[in-house]
Amino acid sequence: MSDLPGREPLVTRAVVTDVPPPDSVAELVAAVVLAVPGVVRLHGGPFGGLGTYLPGRRVTGVRIDDGGTEVHVVVSATEPVVVTAGRVQRAVSAVAPMPVRVHVDDIDLPDISTEE
């Protein structure tokens, strides 16, 4: 699509310069997972200890080792769990070592409180 001469461009492209790139594959995986529709947050596993330890910080819910990539998530009840888990698996497969194992540790239920 070309712009008409003498007119403002129809589409402007923005370049984000103040967002640092992830320093590690684990941080990249976390960012990719959190961008998947239906994912509420990453989860630290059954006892909260699952994560990747980096200098001065921790990436909760992501473990990468010789056996592949393991991701633990909390998903929204508004989307089918299987669909969300599949989206996570495909998204992570594009950026991390295979195989990718997705664990759904919890489901976030919508607030259905009623007023009387």
For each residue, the residues with C-beta under 8 A, 3 or more apart:
1: 10 11
2:
3: 7 8 9 10
4: 7
5:
6:
7: 3 4
8: 3
9: 3 12
10: 1 3
11: 1
12: 9
13:
14:
15:
16: 19
17:
18:
19: 16
20: 23
21:
22: 25 27 28 30 31
23: 20 27 54
24: 27 28 52 54 59
25: 22 28 29 64 95 96 97
26: 29 30 52 54 59 62 63 64
27: 22 23 24 30 31 54 59
28: 22 24 25 31 32 95 96
29: 25 26 32 33 59 62 64 69 71 92 95 96
30: 22 26 27 33 34 42 59 60 61 62
31: 22 27 28 34 35
32: 28 29 35 36 91 92 94 95
33: 29 30 36 39 42 61 62 71 73 88 91 92
34: 30 31 39 41 42
35: 31 32 39 91
36: 32 33 39 84 87 88 91
37: 79 84 87
38: 75 76 78 79 83 84 87
39: 33 34 35 36 73 74 75 76 84 88
40: 73 74 75 76 108
41: 34 61 73 74
42: 30 33 34 59 60 61 62 71 72 73 74
43: 50 60 61 72 73 74 103 105 106
44: 47 48 49 50 51 60 61 72
45: 48 49 50 61 72 103 105
46: 105
47: 44
48: 44 45
49: 44 45
50: 43 44 45 60 61 63 70 72
51: 44 58 59 60 61 62 63
52: 24 26 58 59 62 63 64
53: 58
54: 23 24 26 27 57 58 59
55:
56:
57: 54
58: 51 52 53 54
59: 24 26 27 29 30 42 51 52 54 62
60: 30 42 43 44 50 51
61: 30 33 41 42 43 44 45 50 51 71 72 73
62: 26 29 30 33 42 51 52 59 69 70 71 72
63: 26 50 51 52 69 70
64: 25 26 29 52 68 69 70 96 97
65: 68
66:
67: 99
68: 64 65 96 97 98 99 100 101
69: 29 62 63 64 92 96 97 98 99 100 101
70: 50 62 63 64 100 101 103
71: 29 33 42 61 62 88 92 100 101 102 103
72: 42 43 44 45 50 61 62 103 105
73: 33 39 40 41 42 43 61 84 85 88 102 103 104 105
74: 39 40 41 42 43 104 105 106 107 108
75: 38 39 40 79 81 84 85 104 106 107 108
76: 38 39 40 79 84 107 108 110
77: 107 108 109 110
78: 38 110
79: 37 38 75 76 83 84
80: 83 84
81: 75 84 85 104 107
82: 85 86
83: 38 79 80 86 87
84: 36 37 38 39 73 75 76 79 80 81 87 88 104
85: 73 75 81 82 88 89 102 104
86: 82 83 89 90
87: 36 37 38 83 84 90 91
88: 33 36 39 71 73 84 85 91 92 102
89: 85 86 92 93 100 102
90: 86 87 93 94
91: 32 33 35 36 87 88 94 95
92: 29 32 33 69 71 88 89 95 96 100 102
93: 89 90 96 98 100
94: 32 90 91
95: 25 28 29 32 91 92
96: 25 28 29 64 68 69 92 93 100
97: 25 64 68 69
98: 68 69 93
99: 67 68 69
100: 68 69 70 71 89 92 93 96
101: 68 69 70 71
102: 71 73 85 88 89 92
103: 43 45 70 71 72 73
104: 73 74 75 81 84 85 107
105: 43 45 46 72 73 74
106: 43 74 75
107: 74 75 76 77 81 104
108: 40 74 75 76 77
109: 77 112
110: 76 77 78
111:
112: 109
113:
114:
115:
116:
